[in-house]
């Protein structure tokens, strides 16, 4: 299992009360589930309601998750494998100009 630095931004950081923490997991989904277990108030910000049939979590379309600066949507999604010292950034939608 990889030890990963998780960085939270904007309202995710505010809800969790921290901007950075260490979590362990083999894949991105493991880290996100650990994160939402530790901070249940983040669950509905990161995941849509669980699919009834498969019980598999579905990430909200507006959330971006980056592994070492690469969006997981361009990698293997929630199944992206992690290595020690990887950095996972979780970003909510932001606007401004």
N, C-alpha and C positions, 0 to 999 in steps of 0.2 A: 504494500500500500504506500502511496506517495504522500509526503508531507507537502502541502500546498499553501501558499500565501493567498488569502482571499481578500480582495479590496472591494469595499462597498462605496457607492456614490449616491449623492443627493438624498432622496427620501428613504432609501434603503439604509443608508448610514444613520440617518436620524432615528428610524424605528429601532435599529439594532443597538444604537448608542455607542457604536464603534465604527471606525473606518477600515480597520484591518484586523485579521485574525488568521490563525493557522488551523487547518483542518486536514484530516487524512481521508484518502479515498483512491480507488483505482481509476474511476471514470468521473467525468463532470457531473453526471447524475448523482453519484455518491456524495460528492461535495455539496451539491445543492440540497439534497435531502438532509444531510447533516446540518447544514446552515439553517434550514427551515425547522428542523427539530429543536435546534438551540434557540432560535428566535422565531417562534410560531407566527408572530405578527407579519413576517415576511412571506409566508406561504402564498397568500392570495395576490401578492405583488409579483411573485416569480412564476407561480404555476396557475394554470386554469384549473377549474374543478377536475377532479380525477374522472377519467373515462369510466363509465359504469362497467363495461364488459371486461376490459383488460386491467383495470386499476392502475394503469401506467400513467405517471404524471406527464402532463403536456406543458411545456414552457409557454408563458404568455408571449404572444407575437411581438409585443412592444419592448420586451426585455432583451438586452444584448449581453451575451456572456463571451468574454475574450480569454483565451489561453495564450499567454505571452504575446498579447497584442493581436492575435488572430481570432476572428469571430468563429465560434464553434459551428455556425451555420455553413461555413466553408470548409469545415473539417468533418468529423464524424458525429456532429450534433451532440446530444446528451451522452452518447457512447464514446466520445473522445477520450482516449487513454491519457493518463497523467503520469508525470515523472516527478521525483523529488526536486524541489526548488522551482517548480513551475509557479507562475503567478496567474491567478484567475480573477478577472475583474467582472463585477456584475453591475451593469448600468441600466437604470430605468430610462424611459423616454425623457428627453429634455428639449426645451424650446427656448428661443431667445434670439437675439441678434445683435 
